[in-house]
Amino acid sequence: MKNQLAINGGSKTMNKKFVWPVFDESDVDAVTEVAKSGAWGNPDCTGRVAQFEKEFAEYCGSKYAISCVNGSVALRLALIACGVKPGDEVIVPPYTFIATASIVLEANCVPVFVDIDPETYNIDPVQIEKAITSKTKAIIPVHFAGQACDMDKIMEITSKHNLKVIEDTAHAHGGEYKGKKLGSIGDAGCFSFQSSKNLTSGEGGIVVTDDEGLFDMINSLRNVGRVKGGEWYEHHNLGCNYRITELQAALLSKQLARLEQQTQLRNENGVYLNSLLEKIEGIQPLSRGRGETLHTYHIYIFKYDKSKFSNLSKKEFASMLGAEGIPSFMGYPEPLYKQPLFKEKNFLCYAIPEEVNYTDVCCIETEKACYEDAVWIMQNIMLGTKEDMDLVAEAILKIQQAVNS
Ligand SMILES: *Cc1c(COP(=O)(O)O)cnc(C)c1O
């Protein structure tokens, strides 16, 4: 049986190749048009850049959008514009990409890790309140994998304690919580257009907000501290050049036109794949909360119980699944606070208080997700057909039968 596994030279369960990004001649034409015009840059953030910002703000149901070089910068500018001061604490989950926490340090603030809810892998609202101190100024909930955080509870807690809410929507373009687009619920929503993300121009980022003050400040910070109505060589704030190009904006407008349909398809396939995988012993798809959300499935995550797979490690399991033609991955190997950056406090010139120490931090659910449970399937397969989803389940069953025989 074992030699029928693709990893041992057997035939693959899935032979289709899943590409990302999806594009056609119209995307190429849009970029070519800009290339031929010679107007590649856009120091005034007008033209196609402004046009895309308008389209994206409208799509999210937000008043304003400010594009910038990447999702990390989007988060950092939003945090700084919220008025944090050195030494302020910012609550973040430890099961996320490094940028969610590192940009807090880059604003001279202190990331405070709050564990995830094992049902959803999003920050656990029950634990947020316990982490709030007199120094807490903001929270960065991450809609992890594209699944909406419990925003009603988060907004209730944060309004009680007067905290700013910056949604990390790097996985959640087009996702919804109770009919509202993710990113449009907190004070600001920050998106990434990096090449793996559900909306991409290779690199890029954007902040959406309804707050005119935040909009003006972020706009200034991404454009070397210039202000509305000011002169070209007149700089008011400590910003930098974080602008995107016309080439990126042209591509983003084309890609945005596909986003809603792609998100609906991933969501439908996700619901269907859940129904298949929950029947497999030792496999448990993550909960979809109360079902009032549109999940973007930037990552499709399920929990793996090795005791039902002859104690095969999840790393080996993910490699076997990958060999079967299902783009899969074991996900983050460790919680963020175990990264050398935090353990060794390699904070360079940033003014982080001496007493800050991450060696004793322990978020049990995040550790369990990293070390034992979480297996990730990448988003492009979620754009496949129902038959492709059937093959995902088939590949998992094939591995289970082989290792248990
Ligand atoms: C990708 C990502 C970011 C950062 O975006 P970049 O464009 O790579 O800077 C931030 N948060 C999360 C959760 C991400 O996955």
The ligand as a Gaussian input file, in Angstrom:
#p B3LYP/6-31G(d) Opt

LIG

0 1
 C        1.655000      39.087000       4.108000
 C        1.256000      39.536000       5.469000
 C        1.591000      40.798000       5.977000
 C        2.588000      41.720000       5.329000
 O        2.380000      42.022000       4.034000
 P        3.629000      42.366000       3.060000
 O        2.972000      42.928000       1.861000
 O        4.365000      41.080000       2.808000
 O        4.482000      43.359000       3.778000
 C        1.047000      41.184000       7.187000
 N        0.249000      40.363000       7.880000
 C       -0.070000      39.131000       7.461000
 C       -0.975000      38.273000       8.271000
 C        0.451000      38.661000       6.251000
 O        0.164000      37.412000       5.840000

